[in-house]
Amino acid sequence: MFCTLLADSPKAPAAHPRDTDVNTMPHRWPDDTDFAFWELDVLDRDCAFCGRRMHICDHRYRRFFTLDGPVQLVCKLNHCPDPRCPGHAKTKGPEIEATIALPFWVIGWDVFCWIGHRRFSRHWSIPQIRAELLDSFAIDLAENSITNYIQRYQAMLAARQQDIEAMRRDYQGVEPIILSIDGLQPEKGHETLYVVRELTQKRVWFAEALISATAAEVRRLIARAKRWAELLGKPVVLWVSDKQDAFVTGIAAEFPGVPHRYCANHFLRDLAKPALEADSHAKVRMRKKVRGLRAIEQTVLKQRRDTAGEEVQAAPPEELDANIDGVSAAEADPAGEVVLAYCCAVRGLLNDDQGGPLHPPGLRMAEALGEVRASIRRNLDAEKGGSRRRN
């Protein structure tokens, strides 16, 4: 049997004092670590050179984490028994070892996939991943090790996305394809990342950061997309972009006769530029008009401190030890709490820049400030009505 579970075997090899992880740094295992012992053997024991049955010549020991607990793996190494055979000088390890954990990894594939899923599907941070591994599975990994595993996961994912055979399977039922290209710049002065996407399957084909977005460099990316379409055997019926000069010339050269449409989002954004500029000026004027929030908040807080000080001075000596601060600020000063809540709401409205061309932020700000004004008016009218009834 090629794999034997040796958890109860007294012949299990002694634990090594340390193993090597993906950073080629020693991973130290506690002395009381409870390992499950697995033993692997070669499946095909016929020598690849002479056909003789190979013999076990050595053992390789390694340890790694799995989601079910730590494992110590014993791999039987085989070689040809004939000294004259070229296979005598070469050892062959178990074929399925790489399907359990890759060389120099201190985690198995199950932990590796768990880390990648939490990072890229659920967008967990590295400290969050590390804490969850330790709390749920007692897997203690350094943050730099998790970072390196994530980088390898990302490289494998990118390679998988560019596997042409896998893409052919995904595009079996698709006839015409639509391509788009756009540049993304994280911050001004940084390299621009140019992304080519296929829109019918909503799949990113590839992306590349270009230091200089010259027409020749952009055309090289478009030519690469053409080769991919030819490998898939699918016709490109449409290109979509923001119609930069480099995109227009490159697509016309590599895809003659293929329509090139203006991206609807870019078109709407360019069309709305005059309206957005006017909206931006309106926001500036509203921010200039709505001033004094901090002064109002400071006044309310000062009144609370003064009131609290007067209560302490007026309290009898026998009540000084009592918890005079047990009443919350909202209960002690409900009007002040309402004022602070309004100030907080207005500050949030003034800092809201979301909306885009379809929902201009200045227009949204004006509508929201109008609602705040109406709310304040209703409260004042209700307060006046209550005063008249009391009188």
C-alpha positions as CSV (number, residue, x, y, z in Angstrom):
1,M,0.0,0.0,0.0
2,F,1.5,3.3,-1.1
3,C,0.1,5.3,1.9
4,T,0.0,3.9,5.5
5,L,-1.3,5.7,8.5
6,L,1.2,5.1,11.4
7,A,-0.4,7.1,14.2
8,D,-0.2,4.2,16.6
9,S,3.0,2.6,15.2
10,P,5.9,2.4,17.6
11,K,8.3,2.4,14.6
12,A,7.5,6.0,13.6
13,P,10.7,8.0,13.2
14,A,11.7,10.5,15.7
15,A,10.8,14.1,15.1
16,H,13.3,16.5,13.7
17,P,14.1,19.6,15.8
18,R,13.1,21.9,13.0
19,D,11.7,22.0,9.4
20,T,12.1,24.5,6.6
21,D,9.1,26.5,5.4
22,V,8.5,28.5,2.3
23,N,10.9,31.2,3.4
24,T,13.7,28.7,3.8
25,M,13.7,29.7,7.5
26,P,13.6,27.0,10.2
27,H,10.2,26.3,11.6
28,R,10.5,25.0,15.2
29,W,8.0,22.5,16.4
30,P,7.2,22.3,20.1
31,D,8.5,19.1,21.7
32,D,5.0,18.0,22.7
33,T,3.5,18.3,19.1
34,D,1.2,15.3,18.4
35,F,2.0,14.3,14.8
36,A,0.0,11.9,12.7
37,F,2.5,9.7,10.9
38,W,2.0,9.0,7.2
39,E,4.1,6.7,5.1
40,L,4.3,6.9,1.3
41,D,5.9,4.5,-1.2
42,V,6.6,4.7,-4.9
43,L,3.7,3.5,-7.1
44,D,5.7,2.5,-10.2
45,R,8.7,0.6,-8.9
46,D,10.0,-0.4,-12.4
47,C,13.3,1.2,-13.3
48,A,12.8,3.7,-16.1
49,F,16.2,2.7,-17.7
50,C,16.4,-1.1,-17.4
51,G,13.0,-2.2,-16.2
52,R,14.2,-3.9,-13.1
53,R,12.2,-3.6,-9.9
54,M,13.7,-0.8,-7.7
55,H,14.7,-1.2,-4.1
56,I,14.2,1.1,-1.2
57,C,17.5,2.9,-0.6
58,D,16.6,5.7,1.8
59,H,13.8,7.6,3.6
60,R,12.9,11.3,3.6
61,Y,11.1,12.8,6.6
62,R,9.2,16.0,6.6
63,R,6.5,17.6,8.7
64,F,3.7,20.1,7.8
65,F,0.4,21.4,9.0
66,T,-3.0,20.3,7.7
67,L,-6.4,21.4,8.7
68,D,-6.8,18.1,10.6
69,G,-3.6,18.5,12.5
70,P,0.2,18.3,12.1
71,V,1.6,15.4,10.0
72,Q,5.0,13.8,9.9
73,L,5.5,12.3,6.4
74,V,7.9,9.4,5.7
75,C,8.7,9.0,2.0
76,K,10.4,5.8,0.9
77,L,13.1,6.6,-1.8
78,N,13.8,4.0,-4.4
79,H,16.6,3.3,-6.9
80,C,17.7,0.6,-9.3
81,P,19.7,-2.1,-7.6
82,D,22.1,-2.6,-10.6
83,P,25.2,-0.4,-10.1
84,R,25.7,-0.4,-13.9
85,C,22.3,1.1,-14.6
86,P,22.0,4.9,-14.8
87,G,19.0,4.6,-12.5
88,H,21.2,3.4,-9.7
89,A,22.6,6.9,-9.0
90,K,19.1,8.5,-9.0
91,T,16.5,8.2,-6.4
92,K,12.7,8.3,-7.0
93,G,10.3,9.6,-4.4
94,P,6.6,8.8,-4.0
95,E,4.6,10.3,-6.9
96,I,1.7,11.5,-4.8
97,E,3.9,13.5,-2.3
98,A,3.4,16.7,-4.3
99,T,-0.3,16.3,-4.2
100,I,-0.2,16.5,-0.4
101,A,2.4,19.3,0.1
102,L,4.9,20.9,-2.2
103,P,8.6,20.6,-1.3
104,F,9.9,23.0,1.4
105,W,6.3,23.9,2.4
106,V,5.3,23.7,6.1
107,I,1.6,23.5,5.2
108,G,-0.4,21.1,3.1
109,W,-2.5,21.9,0.1
110,D,-5.7,22.2,2.2
111,V,-4.2,24.9,4.4
112,F,-2.8,26.7,1.3
113,C,-6.2,26.7,-0.4
114,W,-7.8,27.9,2.9
115,I,-5.4,30.8,3.1
116,G,-6.0,31.8,-0.6
117,H,-9.7,31.6,-0.3
118,R,-9.8,33.8,2.8
119,R,-7.5,36.3,1.2
120,F,-9.0,36.7,-2.3
121,S,-12.6,35.7,-1.8
122,R,-13.3,37.1,1.6
123,H,-10.6,39.8,1.6
124,W,-9.2,39.0,5.0
125,S,-6.1,40.7,6.2
126,I,-2.9,38.8,6.9
127,P,-3.1,39.3,10.7
128,Q,-6.8,38.1,10.6
129,I,-5.8,35.0,8.6
130,R,-2.9,34.3,11.1
131,A,-5.2,34.7,14.1
132,E,-7.9,32.4,12.7
133,L,-5.4,29.7,11.8
134,L,-4.0,29.8,15.3
135,D,-7.4,29.9,17.0
136,S,-9.3,27.4,14.9
137,F,-6.6,24.9,13.8
138,A,-3.6,25.6,16.2
139,I,-1.5,26.4,13.1
140,D,1.2,29.0,14.1
141,L,2.6,30.7,11.0
142,A,4.6,33.9,10.9
143,E,3.1,36.8,9.0
144,N,5.9,36.8,6.4
145,S,5.3,33.1,5.7
146,I,1.6,33.8,5.1
147,T,2.5,36.7,2.8
148,N,4.7,34.4,0.7
149,Y,2.1,31.7,0.5
150,I,-0.4,34.3,-0.7
151,Q,2.0,35.5,-3.4
152,R,2.4,31.9,-4.6
153,Y,-1.4,31.4,-4.5
154,Q,-1.8,34.6,-6.6
155,A,0.9,33.4,-9.1
156,M,-0.9,30.0,-9.4
157,L,-4.2,31.7,-9.9
158,A,-2.8,34.0,-12.6
159,A,-1.3,31.0,-14.4
160,R,-4.6,29.1,-14.2
161,Q,-6.4,32.1,-15.6
162,Q,-4.0,32.0,-18.6
163,D,-4.2,28.3,-19.2
164,I,-5.3,28.1,-22.8
165,E,-6.8,24.7,-22.5
166,A,-9.0,25.7,-19.6
167,M,-10.0,28.8,-21.5
168,R,-11.1,26.7,-24.5
169,R,-13.3,24.7,-22.2
170,D,-14.8,27.9,-20.8
171,Y,-15.5,29.3,-24.2
172,Q,-16.9,26.1,-25.9
173,G,-20.4,27.5,-26.0
174,V,-19.4,31.1,-26.8
175,E,-19.1,32.2,-30.5
176,P,-18.4,35.9,-30.8
177,I,-16.3,37.6,-28.1
178,I,-16.1,41.3,-27.1
179,L,-12.8,42.7,-25.8
180,S,-12.1,45.8,-23.8
181,I,-8.9,47.6,-22.7
182,D,-8.4,50.2,-20.1
183,G,-5.7,51.7,-18.0
184,L,-5.8,51.8,-14.2
185,Q,-3.4,54.1,-12.2
186,P,-3.4,53.6,-8.4
187,E,-1.9,57.0,-7.7
188,K,-0.5,59.8,-9.8
189,G,3.0,59.1,-10.8
190,H,2.7,55.3,-10.5
191,E,2.8,52.9,-13.4
192,T,-0.5,52.4,-15.2
193,L,-1.9,48.9,-15.2
194,Y,-3.5,48.1,-18.6
195,V,-6.2,45.4,-18.4
196,V,-7.7,43.4,-21.3
197,R,-11.0,41.9,-20.4
198,E,-13.4,39.7,-22.4
199,L,-16.9,40.9,-21.7
200,T,-19.2,38.0,-22.7
201,Q,-17.6,35.8,-20.0
202,K,-16.6,38.7,-17.8
203,R,-13.1,37.3,-17.6
204,V,-9.8,39.2,-17.3
205,W,-7.5,37.9,-20.0
206,F,-4.3,39.5,-18.9
207,A,-2.9,42.7,-17.3
208,E,0.4,44.4,-17.6
209,A,1.9,47.5,-16.0
210,L,3.5,49.9,-18.5
211,I,6.0,52.5,-17.6
212,S,5.5,54.3,-20.9
213,A,2.1,54.0,-22.5
214,T,3.4,54.6,-26.1
215,A,1.4,53.5,-29.1
216,A,3.9,50.7,-29.7
217,E,3.6,49.3,-26.2
218,V,-0.2,49.4,-26.3
219,R,-0.3,47.8,-29.7
220,R,1.8,45.0,-28.3
221,L,-0.9,44.2,-25.7
222,I,-3.6,44.4,-28.4
223,A,-1.6,42.0,-30.6
224,R,-1.4,39.6,-27.6
225,A,-5.2,39.7,-27.3
226,K,-5.4,38.9,-31.0
227,R,-3.2,35.8,-30.5
228,W,-5.4,34.6,-27.7
229,A,-8.5,35.0,-29.8
230,E,-6.9,33.0,-32.6
231,L,-5.8,30.2,-30.1
232,L,-9.4,30.1,-28.9
233,G,-10.7,30.1,-32.5
234,K,-13.3,32.7,-31.7
235,P,-14.0,35.9,-33.7
236,V,-13.7,39.3,-32.1
237,V,-16.8,41.3,-33.0
238,L,-16.3,44.4,-30.9
239,W,-13.7,46.4,-29.0
240,V,-14.7,48.7,-26.1
241,S,-12.4,51.4,-24.7
242,D,-12.2,55.1,-23.7
243,K,-10.8,55.7,-27.2
244,Q,-7.3,57.0,-26.3
245,D,-5.3,57.6,-29.4
246,A,-3.0,54.6,-28.7
247,F,-6.1,52.4,-28.4
248,V,-7.7,53.7,-31.6
249,T,-4.6,53.2,-33.7
250,G,-3.6,49.9,-32.2
251,I,-7.0,48.3,-32.5
252,A,-7.4,49.6,-36.1
253,A,-4.0,48.1,-37.0
254,E,-4.5,44.6,-35.4
255,F,-8.3,44.3,-35.9
256,P,-9.1,45.9,-39.2
257,G,-12.8,46.1,-39.8
258,V,-13.8,45.3,-36.2
259,P,-16.0,48.0,-34.7
260,H,-14.5,50.0,-31.8
261,R,-17.1,51.4,-29.5
262,Y,-16.7,54.2,-26.9
263,C,-17.1,52.9,-23.4
264,A,-20.5,54.0,-22.0
265,N,-19.1,54.9,-18.6
266,H,-16.3,57.1,-20.1
267,F,-18.8,58.6,-22.6
268,L,-21.2,59.5,-19.8
269,R,-18.4,60.9,-17.7
270,D,-17.1,63.1,-20.5
271,L,-20.6,64.2,-21.4
272,A,-21.3,65.2,-17.8
273,K,-18.0,67.1,-17.3
274,P,-19.7,70.6,-17.6
275,A,-22.4,69.6,-15.2
276,L,-19.9,68.0,-12.7
277,E,-17.8,71.2,-12.8
278,A,-20.9,73.3,-12.0
279,D,-21.8,70.8,-9.3
280,S,-18.3,71.1,-7.8
281,H,-18.6,74.9,-7.6
282,A,-22.0,74.5,-5.9
283,K,-20.4,72.2,-3.3
284,V,-17.7,74.8,-2.6
285,R,-20.3,77.5,-2.1
286,M,-22.4,75.3,0.2
287,R,-19.4,74.4,2.3
288,K,-18.6,78.1,2.7
289,K,-22.1,78.8,3.8
290,V,-22.4,75.9,6.3
291,R,-19.8,76.9,8.8
292,G,-19.3,76.9,12.5
293,L,-20.0,73.2,13.3
294,R,-17.0,72.9,15.5
295,A,-17.8,76.1,17.5
296,I,-21.3,74.8,18.1
297,E,-20.0,71.4,19.3
298,Q,-17.5,73.1,21.6
299,T,-20.2,75.3,23.1
300,V,-22.4,72.3,23.9
301,L,-19.4,70.4,25.5
302,K,-18.4,73.4,27.5
303,Q,-21.9,73.8,28.9
304,R,-21.9,70.1,29.9
305,R,-18.6,70.5,31.7
306,D,-19.8,73.7,33.5
307,T,-23.0,71.9,34.5
308,A,-21.2,68.9,35.8
309,G,-18.9,71.1,37.9
310,E,-21.8,73.0,39.5
311,E,-23.4,69.7,40.5
312,V,-20.2,68.5,42.2
313,Q,-19.9,71.8,44.1
314,A,-23.6,71.7,45.2
315,A,-23.6,68.1,46.3
316,P,-23.6,67.5,50.1
317,P,-20.4,66.1,51.7
318,E,-22.1,62.8,52.4
319,E,-22.9,62.4,48.7
320,L,-19.5,63.2,47.3
321,D,-18.6,59.5,47.2
322,A,-21.8,58.6,45.3
323,N,-21.7,58.0,41.6
324,I,-22.9,61.4,40.4
325,D,-21.7,60.5,36.8
326,G,-24.0,57.5,36.6
327,V,-26.5,59.5,34.4
328,S,-25.4,59.5,30.7
329,A,-24.7,62.7,28.9
330,A,-27.8,62.2,26.7
331,E,-30.1,61.9,29.7
332,A,-28.5,64.8,31.5
333,D,-28.6,67.1,28.4
334,P,-31.0,65.8,25.8
335,A,-31.1,69.1,23.9
336,G,-27.3,69.2,23.6
337,E,-27.3,65.6,22.4
338,V,-29.6,66.5,19.6
339,V,-27.4,69.4,18.6
340,L,-24.3,67.2,18.5
341,A,-26.2,64.6,16.4
342,Y,-27.2,67.3,13.9
343,C,-23.6,68.5,13.7
344,C,-22.3,65.0,13.1
345,A,-24.9,64.4,10.3
346,V,-24.1,67.7,8.6
347,R,-20.3,67.0,8.7
348,G,-20.9,63.7,7.1
349,L,-22.9,65.3,4.3
350,L,-20.2,67.9,3.6
351,N,-17.6,65.2,3.2
352,D,-19.7,63.0,0.9
353,D,-18.2,63.0,-2.6
354,Q,-19.9,59.9,-3.9
355,G,-22.5,59.8,-6.7
356,G,-20.8,60.1,-10.1
357,P,-22.4,61.8,-13.1
358,L,-25.8,60.2,-12.6
359,H,-26.1,61.3,-9.0
360,P,-24.0,64.5,-8.7
361,P,-22.6,64.8,-5.2
362,G,-23.4,68.6,-5.0
363,L,-27.0,67.9,-5.8
364,R,-27.2,65.1,-3.3
365,M,-25.6,67.4,-0.7
366,A,-28.2,70.1,-1.4
367,E,-31.1,67.7,-1.0
368,A,-29.6,66.2,2.2
369,L,-29.0,69.6,3.7
370,G,-32.6,70.6,2.8
371,E,-33.8,67.5,4.7
372,V,-31.7,68.5,7.7
373,R,-33.2,72.0,7.6
374,A,-36.7,70.6,7.4
375,S,-36.0,68.3,10.4
376,I,-34.7,71.1,12.5
377,R,-37.8,73.2,11.6
378,R,-40.1,70.4,12.6
379,N,-38.3,70.0,16.0
380,L,-38.5,73.8,16.6
381,D,-42.2,73.9,15.7
382,A,-42.9,71.0,18.0
383,E,-41.0,72.7,20.8
384,K,-43.0,75.9,20.3
385,G,-46.3,74.0,20.3
386,G,-45.4,72.3,23.5
387,S,-44.4,75.6,25.2
388,R,-47.8,77.1,24.2
389,R,-49.7,74.1,25.7
390,R,-47.7,74.4,28.9
391,N,-48.5,78.1,29.2
